[in-house]
Amino acid sequence: MSDFQKIGVIGGGAWGTALAQTLAVAGRDVTLWAFEEDCVKSINELRENTLYLPGIKLNQRIHATSEISHLGEMDAVLSVAPAQHTRKILESFVPSMKDGMPIVLCSKGIEISTRSFMSDVLAEVAPRAIPAVLSGPSFAIDVAKGLPTAVTLACEDKDVGQKLIKAIAVPTFRPYLASDVLGAEIGGAVKNVLAIVCGIVLGKELGRSAHAAIIARGFAEMRRLGIALGSNPETLTGLSGLGDLVLTCSSEQSRNMSCGLALGRGTSLEDIMAARNSVTEGVASAPALKEMAEKLGVDMPISFAMADILSGALDVDTAITQLLSREHRMES
């Protein structure tokens, strides 16, 4: 039996619910915190998250709550709140948190106000927590249905990382252990921005060749940023980098890619966001990513163009023309 039997999940969205389901199938006792009272009631009474993950019958081991203090007695907690809300929610949890509690960061993004990754936020808010990151090519609906999925679980404390893997792993959900926490976060944040670009390419009907070029050149940008920030380049060639990039850039199931498709077809960003009840992390991360890369002197033309489109500084057609008109250079 794993040392981590009682697992908390912060966030009642599709991904948080899917991870709670996986933990329950693995035999853990799961307490899921959700902000919406309707979500809590639906999970506990109907065994279904009708708001964010309809149609999936949830395991009896999952108990939902609107009181985040109830997670204080857990052996470990998965933080699955949207990146822009993670700091505030973790701050509300800190008074109940045990010293040395493993906190697995499952949100993929950069905090706009501080240009910080989630591990930096956790270090500031809860310095005595043990940080880990769960990231990789994984759609919530696939995981909730028990379809085969592989991800990276990054934790500098190898023993804690192995215990977390034992707690969450089932035959159809395979976490691979890594030690590069920052590298796992970089891949998750950058791929969301690039997925919007890929959506624009297909929405504008620029062809699959252009789509493949964006994935390849976007990966080069991701790798350059990772090296500049001191992460291990090998991390970005794995599931949390290249693997997640390929999935997110290749399917309309991705909220980020579907956002790009709509932009490429002429829908305004305001209309796209108004029609959604879930977070599109790439929209929030793009300006923070641009500022971070510019300060480091990292060349990320595709990501910069996406940030300018989202801010309104460039329209889609002008951004495409500028990218195609760039000076020819050595591939790197």
C-alpha positions in Angstrom: 0.0 0.0 0.0 1.2 3.5 -0.8 2.2 5.8 2.1 -0.2 8.3 0.5 -3.6 6.9 1.0 -5.6 10.1 1.6 -5.2 12.5 -1.4 -6.8 15.9 -1.8 -7.6 17.6 -5.1 -7.9 21.4 -5.3 -10.1 22.3 -8.2 -13.4 20.8 -9.4 -12.9 21.5 -13.1 -12.6 18.7 -15.8 -9.0 18.0 -15.1 -9.3 18.0 -11.3 -12.2 15.7 -11.5 -10.5 13.4 -13.9 -7.4 13.2 -11.6 -9.7 12.6 -8.6 -11.3 9.7 -10.6 -7.9 8.2 -11.3 -6.9 8.4 -7.7 -10.1 6.7 -6.6 -9.7 3.9 -9.2 -6.2 3.5 -7.8 -7.7 2.9 -4.4 -7.1 6.2 -2.7 -9.5 8.1 -0.5 -10.1 11.4 -2.3 -11.4 14.7 -1.1 -12.0 17.1 -3.9 -12.4 20.9 -3.2 -14.5 22.8 -5.6 -15.4 26.5 -5.6 -19.0 26.0 -6.9 -21.5 24.7 -4.5 -23.5 23.2 -7.4 -20.4 21.2 -8.4 -19.9 19.9 -4.9 -23.6 18.9 -4.7 -23.6 17.2 -8.1 -20.5 15.1 -7.3 -21.7 14.0 -3.9 -25.4 13.4 -4.7 -25.3 12.4 -8.4 -21.8 10.9 -8.6 -21.2 13.2 -11.7 -19.6 16.6 -12.3 -22.5 17.8 -14.4 -20.9 21.3 -14.8 -17.4 20.4 -16.1 -17.2 16.7 -16.8 -20.8 15.5 -17.7 -21.4 11.9 -18.6 -18.7 10.3 -16.4 -19.9 8.2 -13.4 -17.6 9.1 -10.5 -16.1 6.6 -8.1 -17.6 6.3 -4.6 -14.2 7.0 -3.0 -14.5 10.7 -4.1 -16.0 13.2 -1.6 -16.4 16.8 -2.7 -16.3 19.7 -0.3 -16.4 23.5 -0.5 -14.3 23.8 2.7 -10.6 23.8 1.7 -9.6 23.2 5.3 -10.9 19.7 4.9 -7.8 18.9 2.8 -5.5 19.7 5.7 -5.4 16.2 6.9 -4.6 14.6 3.5 -1.3 12.8 2.9 -0.7 14.8 -0.3 -2.6 17.3 -2.4 -3.0 17.9 -6.1 -3.4 21.6 -7.0 -5.5 21.8 -10.2 -6.9 25.3 -9.9 -6.4 27.6 -12.9 -2.9 29.2 -12.9 -4.2 32.7 -12.4 -6.1 31.7 -9.2 -3.6 29.3 -7.8 -1.8 31.8 -5.5 -5.1 33.0 -3.8 -6.4 29.5 -3.3 -3.1 28.2 -1.9 -3.0 31.1 0.5 -6.4 30.1 1.8 -5.2 26.5 2.2 -1.9 27.3 4.0 -3.4 27.7 7.5 -4.6 24.0 7.2 -1.5 22.7 5.5 0.8 20.3 7.3 4.6 21.0 7.2 6.3 18.9 4.6 3.0 18.1 2.7 3.6 17.2 -0.9 1.8 19.6 -3.3 1.5 18.3 -6.9 1.1 21.3 -9.2 -1.1 20.3 -12.2 -2.0 23.7 -13.7 -0.1 24.7 -16.8 0.5 28.4 -17.0 2.4 31.5 -15.9 1.0 33.9 -13.3 0.4 37.2 -15.1 1.0 39.6 -12.2 4.4 38.2 -11.2 5.6 36.3 -14.4 6.0 33.3 -12.1 5.6 29.6 -12.7 3.4 27.7 -10.3 6.4 26.2 -8.4 7.6 29.8 -7.7 4.1 30.7 -6.4 4.1 27.6 -4.2 7.6 28.4 -2.8 6.4 31.9 -1.9 3.1 30.9 -0.4 4.0 27.6 1.3 7.8 27.3 1.5 7.6 24.2 3.7 5.6 22.2 1.2 7.3 19.6 -1.0 6.7 20.7 -4.6 6.0 18.3 -7.5 4.6 18.9 -11.0 2.3 16.6 -13.0 2.3 17.4 -16.7 2.1 15.7 -20.1 -0.2 14.8 -23.0 -3.5 14.2 -21.2 -7.0 15.3 -22.0 -9.3 15.2 -19.0 -12.0 13.2 -20.8 -9.5 10.5 -21.9 -8.2 10.1 -18.3 -11.6 10.1 -16.8 -12.7 7.3 -19.3 -9.6 5.3 -18.4 -8.0 5.5 -21.8 -4.2 4.9 -21.9 -2.3 8.0 -20.9 1.4 8.7 -19.9 2.6 11.8 -18.1 5.6 13.2 -16.3 5.7 13.5 -12.5 8.6 15.8 -11.6 9.8 16.0 -8.0 13.3 16.8 -6.7 12.7 14.5 -3.7 13.0 11.1 -5.4 11.4 9.1 -2.5 8.4 11.4 -2.4 8.1 11.3 -6.2 8.0 7.5 -6.1 5.4 7.5 -3.4 3.2 9.9 -5.4 3.5 7.7 -8.5 2.5 4.6 -6.5 -0.5 6.6 -5.2 -1.8 7.8 -8.5 -0.7 5.1 -11.1 -3.1 2.7 -12.6 -2.5 0.5 -15.7 -4.0 3.1 -18.0 -2.4 6.1 -16.3 1.4 5.9 -16.3 3.4 8.6 -14.6 7.2 8.7 -15.4 9.4 10.1 -12.6 11.7 13.1 -13.3 13.5 15.6 -11.1 13.3 18.7 -13.3 10.3 20.5 -11.8 10.9 23.7 -13.7 11.4 21.9 -17.0 8.1 20.1 -16.6 6.4 23.5 -16.0 8.0 25.2 -19.0 6.7 22.6 -21.4 3.2 22.9 -20.1 3.0 26.7 -20.2 4.7 27.2 -23.6 2.7 24.5 -25.5 -0.6 26.3 -24.6 0.5 29.4 -26.4 1.8 27.4 -29.4 -1.4 25.5 -29.6 -3.4 28.7 -30.3 -1.0 29.5 -33.1 -1.5 26.0 -34.6 -5.3 26.6 -34.4 -4.9 29.8 -36.3 -2.9 28.1 -39.0 -5.6 25.5 -39.5 -8.4 28.0 -39.1 -6.8 30.1 -41.9 -6.5 26.9 -44.0 -2.7 27.4 -44.4 -2.2 23.6 -44.6 -0.7 20.8 -42.6 2.8 21.6 -43.8 2.6 25.0 -42.0 1.0 23.3 -39.0 3.9 20.9 -38.7 6.4 23.7 -39.1 4.8 25.6 -36.2 5.1 22.5 -34.0 8.8 22.0 -34.9 9.8 25.7 -34.7 7.7 26.2 -31.6 9.5 23.3 -29.9 12.8 25.0 -30.7 11.5 28.1 -28.9 10.4 26.0 -26.0 13.8 24.4 -25.8 15.7 27.7 -26.0 13.6 29.1 -23.1 14.2 26.0 -21.1 17.9 26.2 -21.5 17.9 29.9 -20.6 16.0 29.2 -17.4 18.4 26.4 -16.4 16.1 23.4 -17.0 17.3 20.1 -18.4 16.8 20.0 -22.2 16.0 16.3 -22.0 12.9 17.1 -19.9 11.5 19.1 -22.8 12.0 16.2 -25.2 9.8 14.0 -23.0 6.1 13.8 -22.2 5.8 17.1 -20.4 7.4 19.0 -23.3 7.3 17.5 -26.8 4.6 15.0 -25.9 2.2 17.6 -24.6 3.0 20.0 -27.4 2.1 17.4 -30.1 -1.2 16.5 -28.4 -2.3 20.1 -27.7 -1.4 21.3 -31.1 -3.2 18.5 -33.0 -6.7 18.2 -31.6 -9.7 20.5 -31.4 -10.3 18.9 -28.0 -7.6 21.4 -26.8 -9.2 24.6 -25.5 -6.1 26.5 -26.7 -6.1 25.0 -30.2 -9.9 25.5 -30.6 -9.4 29.1 -29.5 -6.9 29.5 -32.3 -9.2 27.8 -34.9 -11.9 30.4 -34.0 -9.4 33.3 -34.3 -8.2 32.0 -37.6 -11.8 31.8 -38.9 -12.4 35.4 -37.9 -14.1 35.2 -34.5 -13.0 37.9 -32.0 -11.2 36.9 -28.9 -13.9 38.6 -26.8 -16.6 36.4 -28.3 -14.5 33.2 -28.0 -13.9 33.8 -24.3 -17.5 34.9 -23.6 -18.8 31.5 -24.9 -16.6 29.4 -22.6 -17.0 28.3 -19.0 -13.5 26.8 -18.8 -10.1 28.5 -18.7 -7.9 28.9 -21.9 -4.5 29.1 -20.2 -2.6 30.1 -23.3 -4.4 33.4 -23.5 -3.3 34.4 -20.1 0.2 32.9 -20.4 1.2 34.5 -23.7 2.0 38.1 -22.5 3.8 36.7 -19.5 5.8 34.4 -21.7 6.8 37.2 -24.0 8.0 39.4 -21.2 9.9 36.6 -19.6 11.7 35.6 -22.8 12.5 39.3 -23.7 14.1 39.8 -20.3 16.2 36.7 -20.9 17.1 37.6 -24.4 15.5 34.5 -25.8 14.3 34.6 -29.4 10.7 33.3 -29.6 9.1 34.9 -32.7 6.1 32.6 -32.9 5.2 33.0 -29.2 5.8 36.8 -29.5 3.5 37.1 -32.5 0.8 35.2 -30.6 1.1 37.5 -27.6 0.8 40.5 -29.9 -2.3 39.1 -31.6 -4.0 38.4 -28.2 -3.1 41.9 -27.0 -4.5 43.5 -30.1 -1.1 44.9 -31.1 -1.2 42.8 -34.3 -4.0 41.4 -36.4 -3.7 37.7 -37.5 -2.9 38.5 -41.2 -0.1 41.0 -40.3 1.4 38.6 -37.8 1.5 35.8 -40.4 3.1 38.1 -43.0 5.8 39.2 -40.5 6.7 35.7 -39.6 6.9 34.6 -43.2 9.1 37.6 -44.0 11.7 37.0 -41.4 15.4 36.8 -42.4 16.5 33.3 -43.4 18.9 31.7 -40.9 20.5 28.5 -39.7 18.1 26.0 -38.1 18.6 25.9 -34.4 
